[in-house]
Amino acid sequence: MTDRLWGRASSVNVQKVMWALAELGLDYERIDAGGRYGQTDTDAFRALNPNARVPVWQEDDGLVLWESHAVLRHLAARTGRLAPGPVGDQWMDWGVSTFYPALIGVFWQVVRTPPAQRAPDQIRRNIASLEEALTILATGLEDRDWLNGDAFSMADIAVGAGLYRYFDMDIPRDPPPAIRAYYARLADRPAYRDAIMTSYEELRAT
Ligand SMILES: N[C@@H](CCC(=O)N[C@@H](CS)C(=O)NCC(=O)O)C(=O)O
């Protein structure tokens, strides 16, 4: 057997783990689950993750983990590489509490809602919340290249994964210069391009 990643490659939370595994050069098998691939509602899947969500990380030795950022922290501890450190850790939690809810608010309206059902006022409010979150993120990048300081870490994977969709979605955009520069640094990484800068058309509602 080999370590397994359960989850569809169109999920940004699955993508974070795919990106981390690529940066670390670890072998694994990925099994499509969630969304159009189903499986998450089966008893077998709920035994792995009672939340019926992806990703799930299942190791050869029996360890099963859900919550993408917990998987990232575990992989850092297991390999002794890309540790986020206390400041990076703070940004990882901020991703869960603030950045991803704001990003999903926009993504859901602009991509996952059929055009006829979109609410323009809601979209404007959600974009404003997302811009506010990006202004906060910019404070963490004012005089540093990465969220943990000088070195790329799991914190950049946790938070940076969402930026591709922000820059790719069909929305008005005026991000702080530090966010544009950070995104350019991320997009320089082959593993970011492979795992993150990929089509999300299968999620689009028409
Ligand atoms: N906080 C969780 C969120 C997990 C989550 O919401 N996953 C979504 C995909 S991004 C999901 O499973 N949606 C249902 C589905 O794909 O069927 C994490 O970071 O792992």
The ligand as an SDF file (V2000), in Angstrom:
LIG
                    3D

 20 19  0  0  0  0  0  0  0  0999 V2000
  -11.8440   22.9900    6.5530 N   0  0  0  0  0  0  0  0  0  0  0  0
  -11.8870   21.8090    5.6960 C   0  0  0  0  0  0  0  0  0  0  0  0
  -12.8750   22.0580    4.5790 C   0  0  0  0  0  0  0  0  0  0  0  0
  -13.2180   20.7990    3.8140 C   0  0  0  0  0  0  0  0  0  0  0  0
  -14.2370   21.0940    2.7400 C   0  0  0  0  0  0  0  0  0  0  0  0
  -15.1620   21.9220    2.9100 O   0  0  0  0  0  0  0  0  0  0  0  0
  -14.1000   20.4250    1.6060 N   0  0  0  0  0  0  0  0  0  0  0  0
  -15.0100   20.6220    0.5110 C   0  0  0  0  0  0  0  0  0  0  0  0
  -14.2350   20.7480   -0.8040 C   0  0  0  0  0  0  0  0  0  0  0  0
  -13.2060   22.1850   -0.8390 S   0  0  0  0  0  0  0  0  0  0  0  0
  -15.9320   19.4270    0.3690 C   0  0  0  0  0  0  0  0  0  0  0  0
  -15.6110   18.3260    0.8090 O   0  0  0  0  0  0  0  0  0  0  0  0
  -17.0910   19.6470   -0.2610 N   0  0  0  0  0  0  0  0  0  0  0  0
  -18.0100   18.5780   -0.5330 C   0  0  0  0  0  0  0  0  0  0  0  0
  -17.6450   17.7830   -1.7600 C   0  0  0  0  0  0  0  0  0  0  0  0
  -16.6540   18.0860   -2.4480 O   0  0  0  0  0  0  0  0  0  0  0  0
  -18.3800   16.8300   -2.0430 O   0  0  0  0  0  0  0  0  0  0  0  0
  -10.4660   21.5390    5.1570 C   0  0  0  0  0  0  0  0  0  0  0  0
   -9.6770   22.4910    5.0900 O   0  0  0  0  0  0  0  0  0  0  0  0
  -10.1430   20.3880    4.8460 O   0  0  0  0  0  0  0  0  0  0  0  0
  1  2  1  0
  2  3  1  0
  2 18  1  0
  3  4  1  0
  4  5  1  0
  5  6  2  0
  5  7  1  0
  7  8  1  0
  8  9  1  0
  8 11  1  0
  9 10  1  0
 11 12  2  0
 11 13  1  0
 13 14  1  0
 14 15  1  0
 15 16  2  0
 15 17  1  0
 18 19  2  0
 18 20  1  0
M  END
$$$$
